[in-house]
């Protein structure tokens, strides 16, 4: 009818946010496409971001839409796992 709002303002849930600015190198990030794997941000490679395991290892690439900053508990777990690996002599 005339004067009625055909599309009322219904609150929509925001979709996933895609980071537009890459973080500083070394920032701990979580790759949600690989089971919430934590890695250090290394840089941008074309359309992808490069992450590296916290204890060192082979870098992997991921789309920025699948990356989020690591929560403090995730950062603690990653750093503890690295410290334990160092104490066992697995990493330098």
C-alpha positions, 0 to 999 in steps of 0.5 A: 500500500501507499506510504507503507514501508515494504522493507522495514528496518529489521536489524541484520546480523553483521557478516564476517569482517574481513581485515583490510589492513594487514597486522604488523609482522609477528602478530599472532593470528588464527587461521579459521579455515585450518581448525583455528591454527595459530600462526605469526603473520609474516606478510602479504603474498598477492591476495593471501596472507602468509602465516608461520607456526609459532615455533618455526616451520613452513609458512602457509597462505590463507585468505584474509577473510579466514584470519582473526587476531588470536585471543589472549588464551590462544596466544598463551597456548601457542607460546607455551607450546613453543617454550615446551618444544624448546625445552625438549630441544625440538626448536631453537 
